[in-house]
């Protein structure tokens, strides 16, 4: 693959607004199930602090294993599809694709 074509491929990165949306989706699902963070930590095997960080969108990334463990327990409902959110759908919400050419223009 040429250097030029690599440079024009979209770059995926986590977006703070998207991460906040995912955190709210998961928190609402947890609360609808009547679970505390302590109970969720016991059910998922993920630490309470990490789960809280997901809900509050602390940090600049989401760990897929944490997201999947959380999602499997609380089973957040996607009103657009009428089914539970899948992990990839939550990641899609949390991420944006950027055109490297546009990023380059912003820098210049």
Secondary structure as a PSIPRED ss2 file (coil, helix, strand):
# PSIPRED VFORMAT (PSIPRED V4.0)

   1 X C   1.000  0.000  0.000
   2 X C   1.000  0.000  0.000
   3 X H   0.000  1.000  0.000
   4 X H   0.000  1.000  0.000
   5 X H   0.000  1.000  0.000
   6 X H   0.000  1.000  0.000
   7 X H   0.000  1.000  0.000
   8 X C   1.000  0.000  0.000
   9 X C   1.000  0.000  0.000
  10 X C   1.000  0.000  0.000
  11 X E   0.000  0.000  1.000
  12 X E   0.000  0.000  1.000
  13 X E   0.000  0.000  1.000
  14 X E   0.000  0.000  1.000
  15 X C   1.000  0.000  0.000
  16 X H   0.000  1.000  0.000
  17 X H   0.000  1.000  0.000
  18 X H   0.000  1.000  0.000
  19 X H   0.000  1.000  0.000
  20 X H   0.000  1.000  0.000
  21 X H   0.000  1.000  0.000
  22 X H   0.000  1.000  0.000
  23 X H   0.000  1.000  0.000
  24 X H   0.000  1.000  0.000
  25 X H   0.000  1.000  0.000
  26 X H   0.000  1.000  0.000
  27 X H   0.000  1.000  0.000
  28 X H   0.000  1.000  0.000
  29 X H   0.000  1.000  0.000
  30 X H   0.000  1.000  0.000
  31 X H   0.000  1.000  0.000
  32 X H   0.000  1.000  0.000
  33 X C   1.000  0.000  0.000
  34 X C   1.000  0.000  0.000
  35 X C   1.000  0.000  0.000
  36 X C   1.000  0.000  0.000
  37 X H   0.000  1.000  0.000
  38 X H   0.000  1.000  0.000
  39 X H   0.000  1.000  0.000
  40 X H   0.000  1.000  0.000
  41 X H   0.000  1.000  0.000
  42 X H   0.000  1.000  0.000
  43 X H   0.000  1.000  0.000
  44 X H   0.000  1.000  0.000
  45 X C   1.000  0.000  0.000
  46 X C   1.000  0.000  0.000
  47 X C   1.000  0.000  0.000
  48 X H   0.000  1.000  0.000
  49 X H   0.000  1.000  0.000
  50 X H   0.000  1.000  0.000
  51 X H   0.000  1.000  0.000
  52 X H   0.000  1.000  0.000
  53 X H   0.000  1.000  0.000
  54 X H   0.000  1.000  0.000
  55 X H   0.000  1.000  0.000
  56 X H   0.000  1.000  0.000
  57 X C   1.000  0.000  0.000
  58 X C   1.000  0.000  0.000
  59 X C   1.000  0.000  0.000
  60 X C   1.000  0.000  0.000
  61 X C   1.000  0.000  0.000
  62 X C   1.000  0.000  0.000
  63 X C   1.000  0.000  0.000
  64 X H   0.000  1.000  0.000
  65 X H   0.000  1.000  0.000
  66 X H   0.000  1.000  0.000
  67 X H   0.000  1.000  0.000
  68 X H   0.000  1.000  0.000
  69 X H   0.000  1.000  0.000
  70 X H   0.000  1.000  0.000
  71 X H   0.000  1.000  0.000
  72 X H   0.000  1.000  0.000
  73 X H   0.000  1.000  0.000
  74 X H   0.000  1.000  0.000
  75 X C   1.000  0.000  0.000
  76 X C   1.000  0.000  0.000
  77 X E   0.000  0.000  1.000
  78 X E   0.000  0.000  1.000
  79 X C   1.000  0.000  0.000
  80 X C   1.000  0.000  0.000
  81 X C   1.000  0.000  0.000
  82 X C   1.000  0.000  0.000
  83 X E   0.000  0.000  1.000
  84 X E   0.000  0.000  1.000
  85 X C   1.000  0.000  0.000
  86 X C   1.000  0.000  0.000
  87 X H   0.000  1.000  0.000
  88 X H   0.000  1.000  0.000
  89 X H   0.000  1.000  0.000
  90 X H   0.000  1.000  0.000
  91 X H   0.000  1.000  0.000
  92 X H   0.000  1.000  0.000
  93 X H   0.000  1.000  0.000
  94 X H   0.000  1.000  0.000
  95 X E   0.000  0.000  1.000
  96 X E   0.000  0.000  1.000
  97 X E   0.000  0.000  1.000
  98 X E   0.000  0.000  1.000
  99 X C   1.000  0.000  0.000
 100 X H   0.000  1.000  0.000
 101 X H   0.000  1.000  0.000
 102 X H   0.000  1.000  0.000
 103 X H   0.000  1.000  0.000
 104 X H   0.000  1.000  0.000
 105 X H   0.000  1.000  0.000
 106 X H   0.000  1.000  0.000
 107 X H   0.000  1.000  0.000
 108 X C   1.000  0.000  0.000
